[in-house]
Amino acid sequence: FTENAVLYQNYKEKALDIDSDEESEPREQKSDEKVVFRYKPLRSTWSQLSVVKKNGLSEAISQEERKRQEAIFEVISSEHSYLLSLEILIRMFKNSRELSLTMTKTESHHLFSNITDVYEASKKFFTELEARHQNSIFIDDISDIVEKHSSSTFDPYVKYCTNEVYQQRTLQKLLATNPAFKEVLSRIEAHEDCRSLPMISFLILPMQRVTRLPLLMDTICQKTPKDSSKYENCKRALKEVSKLVRLCNEGARKMERTEMMYTINSQLEFKIKPFPLVSSSRWLVKRGELTAYVEEPGLFSKRTCKQQLYFFLFNDVLIITKKKSEESYNVTDYSLRDQLVVQQCDSEDLTSSPVKNTSTMLYSRQSSAAHLFRLAALSNHAGERVELLLGTETQSDRARWITALGQDRDGQTTDRTTLTQVEITRTYTAKQSDELSLQVADVVLVYQKVADGWCEGERLRDGERGWFPRECAKEITCRATLDKNMERMGRL
């Protein structure tokens, strides 16, 4: 595997792209491809392995079987690349005495968690894969190895992924408040062994790797004849590894939600009858500041004034507050989620709005929140209907609030086959609770697009929904790929 020393951060899974029926690599290697960029050795596919070429194996088998070999080899070569990256994370960062001296034991534990166990698990897995590869250049199957390790060896992944929320927070805190840590970290990151990659790109690898495995197994599944026993084995392995991913996702989500609930609860001050917020079945859907337009009686006529409100929308309740500081909010009202009715406003119907003369005021210079919508709620502390005219600063903000508040997900009724599919070309990490974290090569079904560059979509590999910037994605137009993705969705 020496010809394959590319780090996992720079690794492009080729097998995920060989759905189309063209050759998986051009027959003629152009001479200028000998120029290898620093740090990015060309990594090999199965057909390009010297021993495969020497034996003319690639020509001796059917195209479908060749693709199956490519997909199997992909699992092995990507695991090798991933192992290399983990090794650098442990050697350069975790075991750095200099770095550990800049933080407490607890901080270090939050940062690196049980990464050594994750590394050992990956090593066991890779050793067995490699042994099978050494055994025969033409690999019959690896499903049994994948199934075995997914159901037993890979437990450390669940623990590591569950700890993610502490990891991200600890790193942010250290970077923001600990100059010594920041300085040492920058120096390590600049070391040539790290190939100019930041530590965070190493820390998030286990979650990235574990979510990749079902896709790689599914590709093998796709290339295996449906009437063979291998197909059944592969489906079993796929099921096992998908279960592992679910446990990792649930662990991470649960920990994050609980954490978030306690934090928010400590920041709220009830000016009305308090509401018991923390509950294991409640989580934050969206939060943020909105402008409310309210009528106040003036001397001769009612006048409209603006108020800044800060919303905390949970899965079952909306809490309306006024922000006192970054860390504290006064609760002025709350409404149960199923008693909210949300409506988009067009700027034209402002003139007929219950808030008179808003149109002139809204378009006066000082108004930034010109994207309006209405929210009707039942005030639960006063027990009466409340109508709010709300404004956001951007179009996408308005769309995101309307989507979040209008609880009935249209997902049940939408025919998924009619939705646009996009492939992610750049990693995106969610910054708010209604956003979607995405990896390169993820496929997303798009439910809505907003003119200012945001889309709402559903991640194909696990059905999660959320918002992401359109610039991270490119539309998939090839009919065969679109159909294959829908089929894959059914399997995953």
C-alpha positions in Angstrom: 0.0 0.0 0.0 3.0 2.3 -0.2 1.8 3.6 -3.6 -1.3 4.8 -1.7 0.1 7.2 0.9 -2.6 9.9 0.6 -4.2 11.2 3.8 -7.9 10.5 4.2 -8.6 14.3 4.2 -7.4 14.3 0.5 -8.8 11.0 -0.4 -11.5 10.9 -3.1 -13.5 7.7 -3.1 -13.5 6.7 -6.7 -15.8 3.8 -6.4 -18.7 6.0 -5.3 -18.4 7.7 -8.7 -18.2 4.6 -10.9 -21.9 4.3 -11.2 -21.9 5.4 -14.8 -21.0 2.7 -17.4 -17.9 4.5 -18.7 -14.6 2.9 -18.0 -13.5 3.7 -14.4 -10.2 5.1 -15.7 -9.0 6.2 -19.1 -7.3 3.4 -21.0 -4.5 5.6 -22.1 -2.5 7.2 -19.3 -1.3 10.5 -20.5 2.4 11.1 -20.2 2.0 14.3 -18.2 0.3 12.5 -15.4 3.8 11.5 -14.2 4.0 14.9 -12.7 2.9 14.2 -9.1 1.9 17.1 -6.9 3.7 17.4 -3.7 1.9 15.4 -1.0 -0.8 14.0 -3.3 0.6 10.8 -4.8 -1.7 9.4 -7.4 -3.5 6.7 -5.6 -4.2 3.5 -7.3 -7.4 1.8 -8.3 -7.6 -2.0 -8.4 -7.2 -2.1 -12.2 -4.1 0.0 -12.0 -2.3 -2.3 -9.5 0.9 -3.6 -11.2 0.1 -7.2 -10.3 -3.4 -6.9 -11.9 -1.9 -5.3 -15.0 0.8 -8.0 -15.2 -1.7 -10.8 -15.1 -4.1 -9.1 -17.5 -6.8 -9.8 -14.8 -8.7 -6.7 -15.5 -9.4 -7.8 -19.1 -10.2 -11.4 -18.1 -13.3 -10.5 -16.1 -16.6 -8.9 -16.9 -17.0 -5.1 -16.6 -19.5 -5.6 -13.8 -17.1 -7.8 -11.9 -14.2 -5.4 -12.4 -16.4 -2.7 -10.9 -17.1 -5.0 -8.0 -13.3 -5.5 -7.4 -12.8 -1.8 -7.6 -15.4 -1.2 -4.9 -14.0 -3.9 -2.7 -10.5 -2.6 -3.1 -11.8 0.9 -2.3 -12.9 -0.2 1.2 -9.4 -1.5 1.8 -7.4 1.4 0.3 -9.6 4.0 2.0 -9.2 2.3 5.4 -5.5 2.4 4.9 -5.5 6.1 4.1 -7.8 6.7 7.1 -5.4 4.8 9.4 -2.5 6.9 8.2 -4.4 10.1 9.2 -5.4 8.7 12.6 -1.8 7.8 13.2 -0.7 11.4 12.5 -3.5 12.7 14.8 -2.2 10.5 17.7 1.5 11.0 17.1 1.6 14.7 16.3 -1.3 16.1 18.3 -2.5 13.8 21.1 1.0 12.6 22.1 2.6 16.1 21.9 4.0 16.8 25.3 4.3 20.5 24.3 0.6 20.7 23.5 -0.6 18.8 26.5 1.3 21.2 28.8 -0.9 24.1 27.5 -4.2 22.6 28.7 -5.8 20.6 31.6 -6.3 16.9 31.7 -10.0 17.3 31.3 -9.6 19.5 28.2 -7.2 17.0 26.7 -9.7 14.2 27.3 -12.5 16.2 25.8 -10.3 16.9 22.7 -9.0 13.4 22.0 -11.6 11.3 23.9 -10.9 7.6 23.1 -9.2 8.1 19.8 -6.6 5.5 20.6 -9.3 2.9 20.9 -10.8 4.0 17.6 -7.3 3.7 16.0 -6.9 0.2 17.4 -10.3 -0.8 16.1 -9.4 0.5 12.6 -6.1 -1.3 12.7 -7.7 -4.7 13.5 -10.2 -4.2 10.7 -7.5 -3.1 8.2 -5.2 -6.0 9.2 -7.9 -8.5 8.3 -8.8 -6.8 5.1 -5.2 -6.6 4.0 -4.6 -10.3 4.8 -7.5 -11.2 2.5 -6.0 -8.9 -0.2 -2.6 -10.5 0.2 -4.2 -13.9 0.0 -5.5 -13.3 -3.5 -5.4 -10.4 -5.8 -8.9 -11.2 -6.9 -11.0 -10.8 -3.7 -14.0 -13.0 -3.5 -15.7 -11.0 -0.7 -15.1 -8.9 2.4 -18.7 -8.7 3.7 -18.0 -11.1 6.5 -15.1 -9.0 7.8 -17.2 -5.8 7.6 -20.1 -7.4 9.4 -17.9 -8.9 12.1 -16.1 -5.6 12.9 -19.2 -3.4 12.7 -21.0 -5.5 15.2 -18.2 -5.9 17.7 -14.8 -4.1 17.2 -16.3 -0.7 16.3 -17.9 0.1 19.7 -15.3 2.8 20.3 -16.8 4.8 17.4 -20.1 5.3 19.3 -18.3 6.7 22.3 -16.0 8.9 20.2 -18.9 10.4 18.2 -21.1 10.9 21.3 -18.3 13.1 22.7 -18.2 15.3 19.6 -20.1 18.2 21.2 -17.5 18.5 24.0 -14.7 18.2 21.5 -15.9 21.0 19.3 -16.7 23.2 22.2 -13.3 22.6 24.0 -11.4 23.3 20.8 -13.3 26.6 20.2 -12.7 27.6 23.8 -9.0 26.8 23.8 -8.5 28.7 20.5 -10.4 31.7 21.8 -8.9 32.0 25.3 -5.6 30.2 25.4 -2.8 31.8 23.4 -0.2 29.2 24.4 -2.4 26.4 23.1 -3.1 28.3 19.9 0.6 29.0 19.3 1.8 25.4 19.9 -1.1 24.1 17.7 -0.2 26.4 14.8 3.4 25.2 15.0 2.4 21.5 14.9 -0.1 22.1 12.1 2.7 23.6 10.0 4.8 20.5 10.4 5.3 18.7 7.1 3.9 15.5 8.5 0.5 17.2 8.9 0.6 18.3 5.2 -0.7 21.8 6.2 -4.0 20.3 7.5 -5.6 21.7 10.6 -6.1 19.5 13.7 -9.9 19.8 13.4 -9.8 18.0 10.0 -8.1 15.0 11.8 -10.5 15.1 14.8 -13.6 14.8 12.7 -12.3 11.8 10.7 -13.9 8.9 12.7 -17.4 10.4 12.2 -16.6 10.9 8.5 -15.3 7.4 8.1 -18.1 5.7 9.8 -20.7 7.5 7.7 -18.8 6.6 4.5 -18.7 2.8 5.2 -22.4 2.2 4.4 -22.0 4.0 1.1 -19.0 1.9 0.2 -20.7 -1.3 1.2 -23.8 -0.2 -0.8 -21.6 0.2 -3.9 -20.3 -3.4 -3.5 -24.0 -4.4 -3.1 -24.8 -2.6 -6.3 -22.1 -4.4 -8.2 -22.9 -7.9 -6.9 -25.3 -10.2 -8.8 -28.6 -10.2 -6.9 -29.0 -14.0 -7.2 -25.7 -14.9 -5.5 -25.1 -15.7 -1.8 -22.5 -12.9 -1.8 -25.4 -10.4 -2.3 -27.1 -11.6 0.8 -23.8 -11.4 2.8 -23.3 -7.9 1.5 -26.8 -6.8 2.5 -26.2 -8.2 6.0 -22.9 -6.3 6.3 -24.6 -3.1 5.1 -27.3 -3.5 7.7 -24.8 -4.0 10.5 -22.7 -1.0 9.5 -25.8 1.2 9.0 -26.8 0.3 12.5 -23.4 1.4 13.8 -23.8 4.8 12.0 -27.3 5.2 13.5 -25.9 4.7 17.0 -23.1 7.2 16.4 -25.5 9.8 15.1 -28.0 9.2 17.9 -25.2 9.4 20.6 -23.9 12.7 19.2 -27.3 14.2 18.8 -28.6 13.2 22.2 -25.5 14.5 24.0 -25.7 17.8 22.0 -29.4 18.3 22.7 -29.2 17.6 26.4 -26.2 20.0 26.7 -28.0 22.6 24.7 -31.2 22.3 26.9 -29.3 22.8 30.1 -27.4 25.8 28.7 -30.5 27.6 27.4 -32.4 26.8 30.6 -29.7 28.5 32.7 -29.9 31.6 30.4 -33.7 32.2 30.6 -35.4 34.4 33.2 -39.1 34.1 33.3 -41.0 37.3 33.7 -44.2 35.2 33.6 -45.2 32.0 35.2 -42.1 29.7 34.7 -42.2 26.8 32.4 -40.3 23.6 33.1 -38.0 23.5 30.1 -35.5 20.6 30.5 -37.0 17.3 29.3 -35.4 14.3 27.6 -38.0 14.5 24.8 -37.4 18.2 24.0 -34.8 19.7 21.8 -33.9 23.0 20.1 -35.1 23.3 16.5 -34.0 26.9 15.8 -33.1 30.1 17.7 -32.5 33.7 16.7 -33.5 37.3 16.7 -36.5 38.7 14.8 -38.0 42.1 14.4 -41.6 42.5 15.5 -43.8 45.3 14.3 -46.2 46.4 17.0 -48.9 49.1 17.3 -48.7 51.5 20.2 -51.3 54.1 21.0 -49.9 57.6 20.3 -51.4 61.0 21.1 -53.5 61.4 18.0 -53.2 58.0 16.3 -51.7 54.6 16.7 -48.1 54.4 15.7 -46.1 51.3 14.7 -42.9 50.6 16.4 -40.2 48.0 16.1 -39.2 45.5 18.8 -36.4 43.0 18.8 -37.6 39.6 20.0 -35.4 36.5 20.5 -37.1 33.2 19.6 -36.2 29.8 21.0 -38.2 27.2 19.0 -38.2 23.7 20.4 -39.8 20.6 18.9 -43.0 21.2 21.0 -42.9 24.8 22.2 -41.9 28.3 21.1 -40.4 30.5 23.8 -40.5 34.3 23.1 -37.9 36.4 24.9 -36.1 39.7 24.9 -32.4 39.5 24.8 -30.7 41.2 27.8 -27.1 40.1 26.9 -25.3 37.2 25.1 -26.0 35.0 28.1 -29.4 36.1 29.4 -32.9 36.4 28.0 -36.2 37.6 29.6 -39.1 35.3 28.7 -42.2 37.3 27.8 -44.4 34.6 26.4 -44.6 31.0 25.1 -46.9 29.0 22.9 -47.2 25.3 22.2 -45.9 24.4 18.8 -49.2 22.9 17.5 -50.9 26.2 18.2 -48.8 28.2 15.8 -50.0 29.3 12.4 -47.4 30.9 10.1 -48.0 32.8 6.8 -45.7 34.4 4.4 -46.4 38.1 3.6 -45.8 39.7 0.3 -44.8 43.3 0.6 -47.9 44.3 -1.2 -50.3 43.1 1.4 -48.7 45.3 4.0 -51.1 48.1 3.2 -54.0 45.9 4.2 -52.2 44.6 7.3 -53.6 44.9 10.8 -50.7 47.1 11.5 -51.7 50.2 9.5 -49.2 52.4 7.7 -46.5 49.8 8.0 -45.5 50.0 4.4 -44.2 53.5 4.6 -42.4 52.8 7.8 -41.0 49.5 6.6 -39.4 50.9 3.6 -38.0 53.9 5.3 -34.2 54.0 5.5 -33.8 52.6 9.0 -35.6 49.4 8.4 -33.3 46.4 7.7 -35.8 43.7 8.3 -37.9 43.9 5.2 -38.6 40.2 4.7 -41.9 39.7 6.5 -44.2 37.0 7.7 -47.0 36.6 10.1 -47.2 34.4 13.1 -50.4 33.7 15.0 -49.9 32.0 18.3 -52.0 31.1 21.4 -50.3 32.9 24.3 -50.1 30.1 26.8 -49.5 32.3 29.8 -52.4 34.6 29.0 -54.5 32.1 27.1 -55.3 34.5 24.2 -54.6 34.6 20.5 -51.6 36.8 19.6 -50.8 38.0 16.1 -47.3 39.0 15.3 -45.9 40.7 12.2 -42.3 39.6 12.0 -39.3 40.6 9.9 -36.0 39.1 9.0 -32.9 40.6 7.5 -32.5 38.1 4.6 -34.8 36.1 2.4 -33.3 32.8 3.5 -33.8 33.7 7.2 -37.5 34.2 6.5 -37.7 30.9 4.6 -35.9 29.1 7.4 -38.2 30.5 10.1 -41.3 29.8 8.1 -40.1 26.2 7.5 -39.2 25.7 11.1 -42.4 27.2 12.6 -44.7 25.6 10.0 -44.4 22.3 11.8 -46.2 20.0 9.3 -43.3 18.7 7.3 -44.3 18.4 3.7 -41.9 15.4 3.5 -44.6 12.9 3.9 -46.5 14.1 0.8 -43.6 15.1 -1.5 -42.8 12.6 -4.3 -39.1 12.3 -3.8 -38.4 11.2 -7.3 -39.4 14.6 -8.6 -36.9 16.5 -6.4 -33.6 17.9 -7.7 -30.6 16.0 -6.5 -27.3 17.6 -5.8 -23.8 16.3 -5.0 -21.8 18.0 -2.4 -18.5 19.3 -3.7 -17.2 21.0 -0.5 -17.5 20.0 3.1 -20.0 22.1 5.1 -20.3 22.1 8.9 -23.6 23.1 10.3 -23.4 26.4 12.3 -27.1 26.5 13.5 -29.5 23.8 14.6 -31.6 23.9 11.4 -28.5 23.3 9.2 -27.1 20.2 7.7 -23.5 19.1 8.0 -22.3 17.7 4.7 -19.3 15.8 3.4 -17.8 15.8 -0.1 -19.7 13.3 -2.4 -22.8 13.4 -0.1 -26.1 13.4 -2.2 -28.9 15.7 -1.1 -32.5 15.9 -2.3 -33.5 19.6 -2.5 -36.9 20.6 -1.1 -36.6 24.4 -1.6 -34.1 27.0 -2.8 -34.0 30.6 -1.8 -32.8 33.3 -4.1 -30.0 34.4 -1.8 -28.2 31.1 -2.0 -29.6 28.7 0.6 -31.3 25.4 0.1 -33.3 23.0 2.3 -32.7 19.4 1.6 -32.6 15.8 2.8 -29.3 13.9 3.2 -29.6 10.8 1.2 -27.5 8.6 3.4 -29.7 9.0 6.5 -32.8 11.1 5.7 -31.7 14.1 7.9 -33.2 17.4 6.8 -31.8 20.9 7.0 -30.3 23.9 5.3 -27.0 24.3 3.5 -25.4 26.9 1.2 -26.0 26.2 -2.5 -22.3 26.9 -3.4 -21.3 23.7 -1.7 -23.2 21.6 -4.2 -23.6 20.9 -7.9 -26.8 19.5 -9.5 -26.8 15.9 -10.7 -28.3 15.7 -14.2 -27.4 12.2 -15.4 -30.7 10.2 -15.4 -29.0 6.9 -14.6 -27.3 8.4 -11.5 -30.5 9.9 -10.3 -32.3 6.6 -10.5 -29.4 4.8 -8.8 -29.5 7.3 -6.0 -33.2 6.7 -5.4 -32.6 2.9 -5.3 -29.7 3.4 -2.9 -31.9 5.5 -0.7 -34.3 2.6 -0.5 -31.5 0.3 0.6 -29.9 2.7 3.1 
